[in-house]
Amino acid sequence: MRRVAGALVVCLLGCAPRSAEQVSDKFVDLYFVEIDQKRALGLTTGLAHSKLEEELSLVEKIRHNYEPEQAKPSIFYVRRSSQVEGSHARLTYDITIRQGRDETHKNALISAERVGERWAVGNFIVREGHLPQRPGGAAASPAPP
């Protein structure tokens, strides 16, 4: 039994996102692709944490009747940029949402910060449309609101 518990701890520590990019990618997976705010909540701090708690309270009654899986669209994303400076990072993503014949494009700016020994998502902003391309193929970062 101790070996199983020890292996579980090692896996949890080894499987936990360790970089700003890994935490941000995992957040985008959980929040956008899996539509799982509860699991994404564990990757957040500050304003991002408050935003998810508010969203969860707003959808609580709705989710008693159905789960997101029932109405889930196909969602794809690409990380377009990553800037890590010390204990702060800004990452941008293009997100494509397909449901039936409809296709919607969004972009997300994720602000990550080091909290103790781990990285966490401190804030996120979602806007309509994909990020514009800079000459040479790199994405332009959205201007802060």
C-alpha positions in Angstrom: 0.0 0.0 0.0 2.9 2.4 0.8 4.4 1.7 -2.6 1.1 2.7 -4.3 0.8 5.9 -2.3 4.5 6.7 -3.0 4.0 6.1 -6.7 0.9 8.3 -6.7 2.8 11.2 -5.0 5.7 10.8 -7.5 3.3 10.8 -10.4 1.4 13.8 -9.2 4.6 15.7 -8.7 6.1 14.5 -12.0 2.8 15.1 -13.9 2.1 18.5 -12.6 2.8 21.4 -15.0 6.2 22.9 -14.1 6.6 25.8 -16.5 4.5 28.8 -17.4 3.9 27.3 -20.8 2.8 23.9 -19.4 0.4 25.5 -16.9 -1.0 27.8 -19.5 -1.5 25.0 -22.0 -3.1 22.8 -19.4 -5.5 25.7 -18.4 -6.4 26.2 -22.1 -7.1 22.5 -22.4 -9.3 22.3 -19.3 -11.1 25.7 -19.8 -11.7 25.7 -23.5 -11.4 22.2 -24.8 -12.8 20.2 -21.9 -15.1 23.0 -20.7 -14.1 22.0 -17.1 -13.9 25.1 -15.0 -13.6 23.1 -11.8 -10.4 21.4 -12.8 -9.0 24.6 -14.4 -9.6 26.3 -11.0 -6.7 24.4 -9.5 -4.3 26.1 -11.9 -5.4 29.6 -11.1 -4.7 32.4 -8.6 -6.0 35.9 -8.1 -8.4 37.4 -10.7 -8.4 34.2 -12.8 -9.5 32.2 -9.7 -12.3 34.7 -9.0 -13.5 34.7 -12.6 -13.7 30.9 -12.6 -15.5 30.8 -9.2 -18.1 33.3 -10.6 -18.6 31.2 -13.8 -19.1 28.1 -11.8 -21.7 29.7 -9.6 -23.5 31.0 -12.8 -23.6 27.5 -14.4 -24.3 25.5 -11.3 -28.0 25.3 -11.8 -27.7 24.6 -15.5 -25.3 21.7 -15.0 -27.8 19.9 -12.7 -29.7 19.1 -15.9 -26.9 18.5 -18.3 -23.1 18.4 -18.4 -20.9 20.4 -20.9 -20.1 17.1 -22.7 -23.6 17.0 -24.1 -23.3 20.2 -26.1 -19.6 20.2 -26.5 -18.2 21.7 -29.8 -14.9 20.7 -31.3 -12.2 23.1 -30.1 -8.6 23.5 -31.3 -5.9 25.9 -30.2 -2.4 27.0 -31.1 -0.1 28.8 -28.7 1.1 31.8 -30.7 3.5 33.4 -28.3 5.2 33.0 -25.0 7.1 35.7 -23.1 8.5 34.7 -19.7 10.4 37.3 -17.6 11.3 36.2 -14.1 8.2 35.2 -12.2 5.7 36.6 -14.8 4.6 35.3 -18.2 2.3 36.3 -21.0 1.1 33.7 -23.5 -1.3 34.1 -26.4 -3.4 31.5 -28.2 -5.6 31.3 -31.2 -8.7 29.2 -30.5 -11.0 27.7 -33.2 -14.5 26.5 -32.1 -16.5 24.3 -34.5 -20.1 23.3 -33.9 -21.8 21.8 -36.8 -21.2 24.0 -39.8 -20.3 27.0 -37.7 -16.8 28.0 -37.0 -15.8 30.7 -34.5 -12.3 32.2 -34.0 -11.1 33.6 -30.7 -7.8 34.6 -29.1 -6.8 34.4 -25.5 -4.2 36.2 -23.5 -3.0 34.3 -20.5 -1.1 36.0 -17.7 0.8 33.5 -15.6 2.8 34.1 -12.4 5.0 32.1 -10.1 3.4 31.5 -6.8 5.9 29.9 -4.4 7.4 26.9 -6.3 4.6 26.6 -8.9 3.3 28.6 -11.9 -0.4 29.6 -11.9 -2.7 31.5 -14.2 -3.3 34.9 -12.7 -5.7 36.3 -15.4 -7.0 35.5 -18.8 -8.7 37.6 -21.4 -10.7 36.2 -24.4 -11.4 38.2 -27.5 -13.1 37.6 -30.8 -11.0 36.6 -33.9 -7.6 35.1 -34.3 -4.5 37.2 -33.6 -3.1 39.1 -36.6 0.0 37.8 -38.2 3.2 39.9 -38.0 5.5 39.9 -41.0 7.6 36.8 -40.8 4.8 34.6 -39.4 4.9 35.5 -35.6 1.6 36.5 -33.9 1.1 40.0 -32.7 0.3 40.2 -29.0 -3.1 41.8 -28.2 -3.0 45.2 -26.5 -3.9 45.1 -22.9 -7.5 46.3 -22.3 
